Amino acid sequence: MRMEVSDLDSAGQFDFCVIGTGPAGITTAMSLAADGKRVALLEAGQEEYTEESQDHYKGTIVGDEYLDLEFTHLRYFGGTSNHWGGWCKTLDAIDFEGKKGFPDTEWPIRKTDLDPYLKQTAEILEVPLFKPDMPLANSGFKSTDFTFSPPVLFGEKYGDALKADPNIALVFDAALTAFDTNGAAITAAKIKDSQGAEYSVHADRYILATGGIENSRLLLWANAQSNDQIVKNTKSLGRYWMEHPALPVGDVLMTTEFANSVMQDGIAFISPSAEWISQNDALNCLLYLESMTYRGVKAMIADVMCVAPDFGRWAFQQVNKSLYCGTNFRCGVEQLPLEKNRIELSDELDSSGMPRTILYWTKGEAELQSFRKAARGLADYMAKADVGRVHLRPWVLSDGSYPKEYDDVPGHHMGGTRMSDNSNLGVVDRNCKVHGQENLYVAGSSVFTSGGYANPTFSIVQLALRLSDHLKSLS
Ligand SMILES: Cc1cc2nc3c(=O)[nH]c(=O)nc-3n(C[C@H](O)[C@H](O)[C@H](O)COP(=O)(O)OP(=O)(O)OC[C@H]3O[C@@H](n4cnc5c(N)ncnc54)[C@H](O)[C@@H]3O)c2cc1C
């Protein structure tokens, strides 16, 4: 049911208070309510987009070029699902393991902990189950399956059900600003509406699901107002923040036979095997080959004819036999979780009086080398197997730094409240509970210990379902 923000003070004790209505918050709230729990579901924004609400997401970026923060997440009902692309993929088993040569990359859980939620997540996101990976013979690479959500917009899809559910109190214009604590547990969530009026919500347990930047920002701000009594060990709070850097690495011409074996709807997804990653001291990554128009292919062949005659000759033969498929070749890599990539509070305040975000973010050497190794590795394989030729960009072949050209980052905000059994390395434990608090939990990609290359929302929903099951088991 809908509840007005002004009724919160008199609403009594809830079983759960879920803060945020994106994929993480709505999945958690609906799962708990289905078990008969009384849930307050709080949304800072309104039911529809407003510029006033979105303004709270403005912030500063220090480091590499990045999209303005207010364009990479949305502050209204349904959250950032209102403009997600719907690309779905699970994390690989290797993503949960410690990476050789890269410290602080191991999750305290494994892929098998999330696998039980595969089917339910696929139903929520309206995608088919993933087809098994298909190894490319003797290459170290495999063709891998992505699925595509319509995309499900969580507010639109679940709005009527949430409003009709007697166990849910759905409240708009209810922004969390702080927590009260007795030292061991949270005793109230402090809420402010857009007019500045303040309210309290009381619940047995609180789940923070405000997205991959706001989860850190809110805990940092809650700590600043409570002398670090919310996240008591602040060592990793806001830190180990990650994105999925992606860059064009070249162009590919391949035989139609090979194209038919790896491409679906004009795109192929290829990723390295666990063995290749380990042997090459690389990070996990995704290589994607996207069909070019006929005109694009001709222009590409003409371009490379003079700089790479072998490629040109091979391409020419294929074109003459009409046995070719031209693709743009892009690569997205996992980002190494590093303390220095972090969220901090600015001195500048938003209209509610909350400090705005400063995001410190740079891509590093490990990602650069992983781009290079993976792109060169696939190029070598295609030439040796004679299934295609790859024209790599000069920076991929050089030893220099990142190319000047800027590629959009995808808006995958991960880390900041990462999962670790060691409170020096993580904010939440394996059950997504904040270390040192009895009843405060975090949902969303901010808990990712490391990020793999997969788009995060499928894993976010799996984690939310797992968290809900854990919470149900406690009460
Ligand atoms: C352009 C773009 C395309 C994307 N495409 C894909 C894709 O194809 N595949 C994929 O997997 N992922 C994609 N993503 C990422 C995806 O949108 C996010 O992973 C997902 O929405 C995160 O879900 P969430 O519930 O954790 O956070 P959000 O969806 O951000 O929801 C957070 C909610 O919390 C609310 N909130 C914030 N502060 C407060 C507060 N103080 N009090 C109360 N409520 C608050 C917000 O209003 C919002 O409703 C894309 C992102 C962008 C920007």
The ligand as an SDF file (V2000), in Angstrom:
LIG
                    3D

 53 58  0  0  0  0  0  0  0  0999 V2000
   22.9080    4.1960  -18.7920 C   0  0  0  0  0  0  0  0  0  0  0  0
   22.9840    2.9400  -17.9530 C   0  0  0  0  0  0  0  0  0  0  0  0
   22.7840    1.7090  -18.5510 C   0  0  0  0  0  0  0  0  0  0  0  0
   22.8680    0.5490  -17.7810 C   0  0  0  0  0  0  0  0  0  0  0  0
   22.7010   -0.6580  -18.3940 N   0  0  0  0  0  0  0  0  0  0  0  0
   22.8420   -1.7930  -17.6800 C   0  0  0  0  0  0  0  0  0  0  0  0
   22.7120   -3.0590  -18.3110 C   0  0  0  0  0  0  0  0  0  0  0  0
   22.4710   -3.1510  -19.5180 O   0  0  0  0  0  0  0  0  0  0  0  0
   22.8660   -4.1620  -17.5410 N   0  0  0  0  0  0  0  0  0  0  0  0
   23.1110   -4.0950  -16.2020 C   0  0  0  0  0  0  0  0  0  0  0  0
   23.2500   -5.1330  -15.5590 O   0  0  0  0  0  0  0  0  0  0  0  0
   23.2170   -2.8990  -15.5740 N   0  0  0  0  0  0  0  0  0  0  0  0
   23.0870   -1.7590  -16.2820 C   0  0  0  0  0  0  0  0  0  0  0  0
   23.1980   -0.5420  -15.6550 N   0  0  0  0  0  0  0  0  0  0  0  0
   23.3790   -0.5240  -14.1900 C   0  0  0  0  0  0  0  0  0  0  0  0
   22.0290   -0.7230  -13.4740 C   0  0  0  0  0  0  0  0  0  0  0  0
   21.1480    0.3240  -13.8010 O   0  0  0  0  0  0  0  0  0  0  0  0
   22.2880   -0.7530  -11.9610 C   0  0  0  0  0  0  0  0  0  0  0  0
   23.1680   -1.8460  -11.7170 O   0  0  0  0  0  0  0  0  0  0  0  0
   21.0410   -0.9980  -11.1310 C   0  0  0  0  0  0  0  0  0  0  0  0
   20.0040   -0.0910  -11.4040 O   0  0  0  0  0  0  0  0  0  0  0  0
   21.4190   -0.8570   -9.6490 C   0  0  0  0  0  0  0  0  0  0  0  0
   20.3150   -1.1920   -8.8570 O   0  0  0  0  0  0  0  0  0  0  0  0
   20.1880   -0.6760   -7.3540 P   0  0  0  0  0  0  0  0  0  0  0  0
   18.8370   -1.0320   -6.8970 O   0  0  0  0  0  0  0  0  0  0  0  0
   21.3430   -1.1580   -6.5850 O   0  0  0  0  0  0  0  0  0  0  0  0
   20.3790    0.9120   -7.4470 O   0  0  0  0  0  0  0  0  0  0  0  0
   19.4630    1.9950   -8.1910 P   0  0  0  0  0  0  0  0  0  0  0  0
   18.7790    1.3780   -9.3520 O   0  0  0  0  0  0  0  0  0  0  0  0
   20.3170    3.1670   -8.4330 O   0  0  0  0  0  0  0  0  0  0  0  0
   18.3460    2.3470   -7.1110 O   0  0  0  0  0  0  0  0  0  0  0  0
   18.6410    3.0670   -5.9460 C   0  0  0  0  0  0  0  0  0  0  0  0
   17.3400    3.6530   -5.3970 C   0  0  0  0  0  0  0  0  0  0  0  0
   17.5990    4.3090   -4.1470 O   0  0  0  0  0  0  0  0  0  0  0  0
   16.9390    5.5660   -4.1240 C   0  0  0  0  0  0  0  0  0  0  0  0
   17.6360    6.4350   -3.1660 N   0  0  0  0  0  0  0  0  0  0  0  0
   18.8110    7.0770   -3.3300 C   0  0  0  0  0  0  0  0  0  0  0  0
   19.1360    7.7740   -2.2210 N   0  0  0  0  0  0  0  0  0  0  0  0
   18.1500    7.5540   -1.3350 C   0  0  0  0  0  0  0  0  0  0  0  0
   17.9180    7.9860    0.0090 C   0  0  0  0  0  0  0  0  0  0  0  0
   18.7640    8.8010    0.6500 N   0  0  0  0  0  0  0  0  0  0  0  0
   16.7930    7.5620    0.6390 N   0  0  0  0  0  0  0  0  0  0  0  0
   15.8920    6.7480    0.0110 C   0  0  0  0  0  0  0  0  0  0  0  0
   16.0740    6.3150   -1.2580 N   0  0  0  0  0  0  0  0  0  0  0  0
   17.1840    6.7040   -1.9270 C   0  0  0  0  0  0  0  0  0  0  0  0
   17.0080    6.0170   -5.5660 C   0  0  0  0  0  0  0  0  0  0  0  0
   16.0790    7.0300   -5.8670 O   0  0  0  0  0  0  0  0  0  0  0  0
   16.7280    4.7040   -6.3020 C   0  0  0  0  0  0  0  0  0  0  0  0
   15.3500    4.4610   -6.4080 O   0  0  0  0  0  0  0  0  0  0  0  0
   23.1240    0.6210  -16.3860 C   0  0  0  0  0  0  0  0  0  0  0  0
   23.3120    1.8830  -15.7920 C   0  0  0  0  0  0  0  0  0  0  0  0
   23.2690    3.0230  -16.5610 C   0  0  0  0  0  0  0  0  0  0  0  0
   23.5260    4.3390  -15.9090 C   0  0  0  0  0  0  0  0  0  0  0  0
  1  2  1  0
  2  3  1  0
  2 52  2  0
  3  4  2  0
  4  5  1  0
  4 50  1  0
  5  6  2  0
  6  7  1  0
  6 13  1  0
  7  8  2  0
  7  9  1  0
  9 10  1  0
 10 11  2  0
 10 12  1  0
 12 13  2  0
 13 14  1  0
 14 15  1  0
 14 50  1  0
 15 16  1  0
 16 17  1  0
 16 18  1  0
 18 19  1  0
 18 20  1  0
 20 21  1  0
 20 22  1  0
 22 23  1  0
 23 24  1  0
 24 25  2  0
 24 26  1  0
 24 27  1  0
 27 28  1  0
 28 29  2  0
 28 30  1  0
 28 31  1  0
 31 32  1  0
 32 33  1  0
 33 34  1  0
 33 48  1  0
 34 35  1  0
 35 36  1  0
 35 46  1  0
 36 37  1  0
 36 45  1  0
 37 38  2  0
 38 39  1  0
 39 40  1  0
 39 45  2  0
 40 41  1  0
 40 42  2  0
 42 43  1  0
 43 44  2  0
 44 45  1  0
 46 47  1  0
 46 48  1  0
 48 49  1  0
 50 51  2  0
 51 52  1  0
 52 53  1  0
M  END
$$$$
